[in-house]
Amino acid sequence: MMSNPLIDLEERYDSGIYPKQPLVLVRGEGARVWSLDGQEFIDCVGGHGVANVGHANPVVIQAITEQAGRLMLCPNGFYNDQRARLLAELVRIAPPGLERVFLCNSGSEAVEAAIKFARLSTGRIKIIAAMRGFHGRTCGALSATWNKAYREPFEPLLPGFEFVPYNRLDRMAQAIDDQTAAVLLEVVQGEGGVIPGDGDYLRGVQALCQERGALFIVDEVQTGFGRTGRMFASQHHNLQPDLMCLSKGIAGGFPMGAVLIGPRIGKLPVKSHGSTFGGNPLACAAALATIHYLETENLPEKAAQVGARLLTGLRSIHSPLVREVRGLGLMVGLELKMPAGPYLAALAERGVLALSAGTNVIRFLPPLVITAEEIDMVLQRVAEVL
Ligand SMILES: *Cc1c(COP(=O)(O)O)cnc(C)c1O
């Protein structure tokens, strides 16, 4: 393990809640990052799927720099040019029907807001989520997160949450009743192991919600902004969710979250929710630049192309260690028959950073600007390690 005074400082003063790799990352560009000692890495962690437009993206840098010198904050009791433009842009690129927006600062906050809006709007309490689903770590979002190790130390959490198996429409049909406020699902389960949702299943859940007066919430925090080969993963399946949670890639690395709101949510009462930093002009400027860059560079389409290259390449590695390779666009998981940790460390030694999903899955969430050559380098290193 590398010993370094900066590592020592973090080890001594950080809360200690994060397992860490022994690397001090100090610089990034495109799909590459560099450590303090000058080592170069292909970054398939991508800030856990945040860095969709690449590290040090010049368009995002310019937008942030200019806006920082103009106006960083503007409370929600006033109007702002950047915020107004971003709200309209989010509605323009969203699946049809989503017509209003609540802005916040993280994925968990987006899920919290969606839960509150669903309960407010339906007057019902019950929320149905999926086994292996992940929706965040704050108490409301955590109530919808399946992993017991994350949840149990903090119980009692919010009442009224229920878990059903993912991709099983029969089980969902049994669970939704006249007390159900909403169903909350990822379109591709990320943290739970990179498990793509089946189109018929997701459309079936949506129809059941409509039939029974429940709302359909999709959590696109990880799948949004080009990650899966479309701007939003919902668009692969022609979904029209009532609420859509966004964050991670939304502002090119700058912290931001959003909930897109459809017409089945009634008028939200004034002061029923809020956020001090939500919709600040700096984040809005970063998000506007990010959306512009994603569109002008066709990054969702590129993600589909290089993602297919990664998926096919991984599938052609014949190793007895591999159980399955799954994914959609540049959200790819390689499930091993054993824990992924040692293989992640071995990949890092060979200049490739990746992350885990659950215990056994190696997850690849590189910036969407990653090139075919870089994908081939990743494939070569994975083949060596396996
Ligand atoms: C990361 C993630 C969250 C939580 O986002 P934070 O910004 O860490 O609060 C919620 N849902 C999904 C699907 C995620 O991948």
The ligand as a MOL file (V3000), in Angstrom:
LIG
                    3D

  0  0  0     0  0            999 V3000
M  V30 BEGIN CTAB
M  V30 COUNTS 15 15 0 0 0
M  V30 BEGIN ATOM
M  V30 1 C -26.2880 7.2160 -6.5440 0
M  V30 2 C -27.7170 6.9230 -6.5360 0
M  V30 3 C -28.5960 7.5570 -5.6320 0
M  V30 4 C -28.1270 8.4550 -4.5160 0
M  V30 5 O -27.4860 9.5990 -4.9810 0
M  V30 6 P -26.6120 10.4930 -3.9720 0
M  V30 7 O -26.2560 11.6880 -4.8080 0
M  V30 8 O -25.4270 9.6880 -3.5690 0
M  V30 9 O -27.4750 10.8610 -2.8310 0
M  V30 10 C -29.9500 7.3030 -5.7610 0
M  V30 11 N -30.4200 6.4640 -6.7120 0
M  V30 12 C -29.5960 5.8430 -7.5870 0
M  V30 13 C -30.1850 4.9480 -8.6240 0
M  V30 14 C -28.2250 6.0370 -7.5240 0
M  V30 15 O -27.4180 5.3930 -8.3790 0
M  V30 END ATOM
M  V30 BEGIN BOND
M  V30 1 1 1 2
M  V30 2 1 2 3
M  V30 3 2 2 14
M  V30 4 1 3 4
M  V30 5 2 3 10
M  V30 6 1 4 5
M  V30 7 1 5 6
M  V30 8 2 6 7
M  V30 9 1 6 8
M  V30 10 1 6 9
M  V30 11 1 10 11
M  V30 12 2 11 12
M  V30 13 1 12 13
M  V30 14 1 12 14
M  V30 15 1 14 15
M  V30 END BOND
M  V30 END CTAB
M  END
